[in-house]
Amino acid sequence: MNVAVMKTKAEQAISESFEAAAAKLPGNAAVKERRAQAIGAFSGLGLPHRRIEEWKYTDLRANLKDVLPAAVEDKTPLTIAELLVALGPLAHVDAHRIVFVNGHHRADLSDVSEAAGMSVSTMALALSTASDESVASLASTPEGGDAVEVLNTAFMTDGAIVDIAAGASVAKPLLMVFVRAGSEANTVTVRNLITAAEGSNATVIEANVVLPGAVRDAHLNTLTEVSVGKGATLNHVKAAVDEGRSLHLSNWDVKLAADANYRGFQFSSGLGFARHGTNVLYEGEGGKLDLSGAFLARNSEHVDTTLVVDHAVPHCESRELFKGVLDDHGRGVFQGKIIVRPDAQKTDGKQMAQALMLSEDAEFDSKPELEIYADDVVCGHGTTSAQLDEDLLFYCRSRGIPEKEARALMIESFIGEALDKVEHEGLREALASYAMQWLGRSPRG
Amino acid sequence: MLEIKNLHVKLEDEDREILKGLSLTVPKGEVHAIMGPNGSGKSTLAYVLAGRDGYEVTDGDILWNGESIIEMEPDERAAKGVFLAFQYPMEIPGVAGLTFLRTALNAVRKQRGEEELTTPVFLKLAKEKGAKLNIDIDMLKRPVNVGFSGGEKKRSEILQMGLLEPTLCVLDETDSGLDIDALRIVSEGVNALRSPDRAFLVITHYQRLLNYIVPDKVHVLADGRIQKTGGKELALELEKSGYAEYTNKAA
């Protein structure tokens, strides 16, 4: 048992929650051992707070007061029809589908039978049947993982394990749906593993959605580990759409082999308090990254996007474009660290983070960090925050568009530049529809 | 009919008067040109007609079909048939031309008590009207005016005008930045819209545009007032003699 001194009630409650949940969490004895180690590590780390530089603007310790019980099992009834309602615009995207309700796989709602070139299974099953060798890679925390990732290892209940076969080109995207349903306020912890083998090409969507009428308070901790093989292309899109009260903690841990092409996109609206961390490591030359996103926040919502892009090898390219729309007391945080290691010559990196402020009380904290140790590189970054352009507003209104609609159109215009990074047309339109719903505009028919 | 009566306008946050008692009447079916030197108040007049913020009408009135429009919002004026073709059309990144046109057209139709157009009907109309201005569907799928040449931007303004079917068309320096070919296409587009129900106010610095869009009357605007009114031959005179006479008079 760990004997570390607990600092806050919430930290104490998390450890107690683990004691209560441990027996019901999936996994064999070796997995349970690793979970116990993880919660021990957490006791030492505690919840991240503002005096830790990476969490300066997102004080989790101050914002996580009431710990919700771990969702160790789920019996919430959910029909396909309800699932489609929860999905909203994404329901129109023709995709293979794997569904998790409150963190637990639901075979009856999933359909991956015809996903040729792609194998899709679940983390719960893998943890229960893991061999001693595979435990080390399954039930582990990525190197340098923070307290949130450590907690993910301790509490993960399920998730998708996706293997894209070498050379396979999977036409239809895979939609991984994580639905919140029912009336119990829980902490849902999910771990996904996506492996794109050499020369493959696929699109994977992670959707966090809520069944209308479901409990509004929820805590989510999701970790998706991604490995893109040599010359493989992976489009990875996350859409998190919520109702303003949830705590979303999410991490992507991405490794790129030589000539890999990874296009990640993160869309969110209505997240109560959110932190989305992404770590990208180039392991081979010629890797290409486009990591972009759009976040919409109002009331007192808080959305943090934190990136660490590690150019560990030469001849790699990285592009980031993030756009945030902030209304009321909404707060956006962007931290973009680009590391160019001494050997990583010919690195080509560009980063941009922009916020559109719709209210005097909105706040955007942007911190680009370039750590460049090589001398033959092209790297640039920029950040802006601005209000709606009054001249543009007049232009729209002079064409008969009423003020409210003109403002919405201009906000769409602002986000549109980021959404254009999503190459799949249906998917891009679905994200635009979520944005329009947030703006109170009906989607275009 | 457009009636501008003794219009006095100043900038909201500056005490400088720009229009100093401008009076002007444009009956339906006519094209009137406003010519004048830089700084005479031409663009201010265009903006005040369209309802841009930042200007204050301190005296006088603007009547369109007998109704004062100076208290109306820009979108209300658009619904009443007022259209301003901008000297510098704005770029709207991230919004496809078709989306913008359809949003504007349906907003105007709604305010006019007409039915909104369905997507297929709208597309057909946009294609048809676009073709006459050498604007194809690919151009309309691009974000509004982004990366367009000067000529493309002006053609896109005239397409908007053609779709929204205004009854008072104000063209602010539409000829600026156009080469001869673009000028011809734009002018043809404007001429095609001339009708007994429509009034045009064509604001220009140079006479050249008026070879293509032949006005019924020409007004000289200098120092915030109409200094002289004549037929189309007045434009030719101005081309020869310049505006010195009027600016001197003003001074």
Interface residues (C-beta under 8 A of the other chain):
Chain A: E390 D391 L392 F394 Y395 C396 R397 S398 R399 G400 I401 P402 E403 E405 A406 L409 M410 E412 S413 F414 I415 G416 E417 L419 D420 R444 G445
Chain B: A50 G51 R52 D53 E73 P74 D75 R77 A78 A79 F83 L84 F86 P89 M90 I92 P93 G94 V95 T99 F100 T103 A104 L105 A107 V108 Q111 T119 P143 Q160 L164
